[in-house]
Amino acid sequence: MNTEALTEIELKATSEKLAQVRSELNQVLFGQEPLIDQVVICLLARGHLLLEGLPGLGKTELVRALSKVLGLESKRIQFTPDLLPGDITGNPMLQDVDGERKFIFQPGPLFSQLVLADEINRASPKTQSALLEAMQEHRVTSMGERHALPEPFFVLATQNPIELEGTYPLPEAQLDRFLFKLNIHAGGAAVLQRIVENRQLGEEAKGAEILKPQELQEVMQLVKRIYLPEVVANYIARLVHASHKGESEASKSIKYGASPRAAIGLAAAGRARALMQGRENVSYEDIKAVAVPVLQHRLVLEYHAKLEGLDGSKVATALVEEVPAHADKLPPVLAES
Amino acid sequence: MCLRVNLGWFWTYFSPWLVLSMALCGLLVWLLRLQKVDTDPAWFLGAGFVIVSALGALSKMADKRLNWESAFSRLDVGWKLNHRLVSAWRGVGAWPDLPEDPIPLKVKPGYFLGPLLLGALFLCAAVYLPLPPETLKTDTTRMEPPDWKTLEALADELEEQDLVEEDATQALKRELEQLRKKPMEEWYDPSTLEATDRLRSRMRTDSERLMQAMNQTSKLLQLADTGKDQLTHTQQQAMQEYLQQMREQMGQGGLQMNQNLLQQLREVDLTQLQQMDQAQLQQLEQELMQNAEAMEQALMAAGLISMDGDFPGRGGITRGGGPSDLTLRDFETSVEPVVPMALDPGHIENARMGDLLEVRETEHGDEREVEAATGGAVATEGGSGEVVWDQDVLPAEQKVLKEFFK
């Protein structure tokens, strides 16, 4: 890893580019600025994204706009219960090549830089699991042969929180592969008015290409060079550790806490946010801003917590509020002013 | 920031012990005040406890010591610098411009002043709270016999003026201290009062003896000085012998004269008056006179002798100088004797044991005519006793007397 600190010029140029990306996306998806920021952070941290929201809130529009703005090739897979793993990864086909019959691998829709896995929880666990290798190792294996996926490779999956009959909730191992889980909420009346005024039914999302795939790769390399102070790393460790049973007040609602992968994801997302804000170092604020999207889908809640109406988001918020940023306490005679 | 936080931890660990130390110190001071003894040991003990507590707090503080990265991190958060200070300290990025705001830490006055005020309250209470009334009653200096103070003051005065050797005055003080050590309820017992009287009497006797010796020596020297030309050698020798007696008297006994002066006196030889330095003799004479006067003043101030002379037989509430001595001196004391009255001779038959039968003006019945002879024999028979019974009393008178004594 290149640990050399970023220069002022690199920082300035990158943050300006990213600001353009966010601005362009905001022209497509109105009133979702925080969501767009989180999506960009997730992509810069090389993470996969799980979007949860009602139909018609613009999930597909967001993916299409991203592919245009970032210059990435995108494909959409509509997950259904009868979808088979081979349908998304690709299948070997028997073909006649120079008089010989051979199995030639035909890549599936997964072979794309930006994959929208729509309603991922409707597919069978078998098909869902086919995504594991692709998401973690950026490759698929068919008949013993490994096939690398194009870089950069992002999976943006959606799931519908209602109509849960006939669905297959994602297993914890699968959920852990997603860096962020974001909830999309409808905007207010003003946002709706803006959408009505600017969009036509069936019209494809507009958006100019701000970054090329190569430039995106370079930006992602810059993310790795963002400095993570020891005190911030300590905060990340304490935050993740506090999610385990008995380690905090909030953990009373948690059956199983977050994994080390969550801690790594928090650091990566914090770095991406710092870069997006034009800083060469991560701060407590960066970690707090990305903690809920990183942690909420990784926490397995107790049964009583679900009965009380708690969800991952609320418990993760409680954790962030409970764990102090500074590891060392102040003496009672002093207070922060 | 580091200093403030570290001092804050020091205070956190130190303040409870400080309060405890001050409370203990206050309690000790209070107890010592009750016992009417010096409170300095309590203060020293309290100070020692505070020092030990401070050292303990310092060692405990070391565990909580704030490191530089944490301190910069706190400043970053307080000044909203997003950890730019921490990064710059680690060599990443430039040092940011520091804001004008003060260090984002404030002291909680209650936590800081509370222990101090509480401790001070304990100490003030211990020092300024009045003692219970029953404790005031035990002000022993007011209750001891007044003669103790008088004698002690006299000893101090004699020491201060360097009139006598210190051994005697120190011995007197030691004896007084022994009396003081007795239980308070025995201070006015007859035995204690008699012991006090003995001390007083002894001091008076010794002082008067020394004072008279100094007076007489001074007068002797004056006589020698003024009449050195007329004095014969025999007279000079007699004076030298008398001086020798005085020197011995002043150098012995309960109170001894100042050794320096005594040594100067020893060097005086009245048989060699012509060779002696007249100025030195006069100075010695003056010193003796002054010392005698100073001693008299001290004795009068102590009430051991009175201003208008000290005569026996003057009783009173101060017990006076005791009963009059019935001496045969030509001048009698001022004691007024009862005039003896004899029984009327007409009622001699009614006389009882102890009645005075007759009063006669006569000489004392001493044997003035009796003279000793060689070998212890008596030259004359004398005029009393068996001789009077045999030679002067008639047989009828003998009979009456025998009847009476029967």
Interface residues (C-beta under 8 A of the other chain):
Chain A: A5 Y227 P229 E230 V231 V232 A274 R279 E280 N281 V282 S283 Y284 E285 D286 A325 H326 A327 D328 L330 P331 P332 V333 L334 A335 E336 S337
Chain B: R4 V5 G8 W9 W11 T12 S15 K64 L66 E69 S70 S73 R74 D76 V77 G78 N82 H83 R84 V86 S87 R90 G91 V92 G93 P102 P104 L105 K106 V107 K108 Y111 F112
